[in-house]
């Protein structure tokens, strides 16, 4: 299985990606396409152990990176994405997202 992203074994039909059989090994490129989708489309994907190295290789544009940060669901995920990017824009988006996440946990 891929180490950049974690996905539960199963067979999935995912909009804009197609049919994915996660019972077999799935390429990082396919999993990255799934990860870029809004979480309401496929919320069962997580970053794996090698995600930081894989995402650094992708050389994403700031707008694409901002979408990834906005899609993030956990504090660790947001912090990892903020570490990868070196722009102030992404740092501010990550900071805002972390504050919103903390406020939602408090309530």
C-alpha positions as CSV (number, residue, x, y, z in Angstrom):
1,X,0.0,0.0,0.0
2,X,1.0,3.6,-0.5
3,X,2.8,5.4,2.3
4,X,1.9,9.0,1.3
5,X,-1.8,8.5,1.8
6,X,-3.9,6.0,3.9
7,X,-7.2,4.7,2.6
8,X,-9.3,1.8,4.0
9,X,-9.3,-1.3,1.8
10,X,-12.4,-1.6,-0.4
11,X,-13.8,-0.8,-3.8
12,X,-14.8,2.7,-4.4
13,X,-16.4,4.7,-7.2
14,X,-15.3,8.3,-6.8
15,X,-16.5,11.2,-8.8
16,X,-13.9,12.8,-11.1
17,X,-11.5,9.8,-10.4
18,X,-13.4,6.7,-11.3
19,X,-13.3,3.2,-9.9
20,X,-10.6,2.5,-7.3
21,X,-9.9,-0.9,-5.9
22,X,-8.1,-0.2,-2.6
23,X,-7.8,-3.9,-1.8
24,X,-4.9,-3.9,-4.2
25,X,-2.0,-1.4,-4.2
26,X,-3.1,2.1,-5.4
27,X,-0.6,4.5,-6.8
28,X,0.2,7.8,-5.0
29,X,-0.9,9.8,-8.0
30,X,-4.5,8.3,-7.9
31,X,-4.6,8.8,-4.1
32,X,-3.4,12.4,-4.5
33,X,-6.2,13.0,-6.9
34,X,-8.6,11.7,-4.3
35,X,-7.0,13.7,-1.6
36,X,-7.5,16.9,-3.6
37,X,-11.3,16.4,-3.7
38,X,-13.5,18.1,-1.1
39,X,-13.8,16.0,2.0
40,X,-17.6,15.7,1.5
41,X,-16.9,13.7,-1.6
42,X,-14.4,11.2,-0.1
43,X,-13.7,11.8,3.7
44,X,-11.9,8.5,4.3
45,X,-8.5,9.4,3.0
46,X,-5.7,10.5,5.4
47,X,-2.1,11.6,5.0
48,X,0.4,8.8,5.5
49,X,4.0,8.7,6.8
50,X,5.6,9.8,3.5
51,X,3.1,12.5,2.7
52,X,5.4,15.4,3.4
53,X,8.1,14.2,0.9
54,X,5.5,13.4,-1.7
55,X,3.7,16.7,-1.5
56,X,7.0,18.6,-1.7
57,X,7.8,16.8,-5.0
58,X,4.4,18.0,-6.4
59,X,5.4,21.7,-6.5
60,X,1.9,22.9,-6.1
61,X,0.7,26.4,-6.8
62,X,-0.4,28.5,-3.8
63,X,-4.1,28.3,-4.8
64,X,-3.9,24.5,-4.9
65,X,-2.1,24.3,-1.6
66,X,-4.7,26.6,0.0
67,X,-7.4,24.2,-1.1
68,X,-5.6,21.3,0.6
69,X,-5.3,23.3,3.8
70,X,-9.0,24.2,3.7
71,X,-9.9,20.6,3.1
72,X,-7.8,19.4,6.1
73,X,-9.7,17.9,9.0
74,X,-7.1,17.5,11.8
75,X,-4.6,19.7,13.6
76,X,-1.7,17.4,12.5
77,X,-2.8,17.5,8.9
78,X,-3.0,21.3,8.9
79,X,0.4,21.7,10.6
80,X,2.0,19.3,8.1
81,X,0.6,21.2,5.1
82,X,1.8,24.5,6.6
83,X,5.3,23.1,7.1
84,X,5.5,22.1,3.5
85,X,4.7,25.5,2.1
86,X,7.0,28.4,2.6
87,X,4.5,31.2,1.8
88,X,3.0,33.6,4.2
89,X,-0.4,33.2,2.6
90,X,-0.5,29.5,3.4
91,X,0.7,30.2,7.0
92,X,-2.2,32.6,7.5
93,X,-4.7,30.2,6.1
94,X,-3.4,27.4,8.3
95,X,-3.5,29.7,11.3
96,X,-7.1,30.7,10.6
97,X,-8.1,27.0,10.0
98,X,-6.4,25.9,13.3
99,X,-8.2,28.6,15.3
100,X,-11.5,27.6,13.7
101,X,-10.8,23.9,14.5
102,X,-10.0,24.8,18.1
103,X,-13.2,26.9,18.5
104,X,-15.3,24.0,17.1
105,X,-13.7,21.6,19.5
106,X,-14.5,23.9,22.5
107,X,-18.1,24.2,21.5
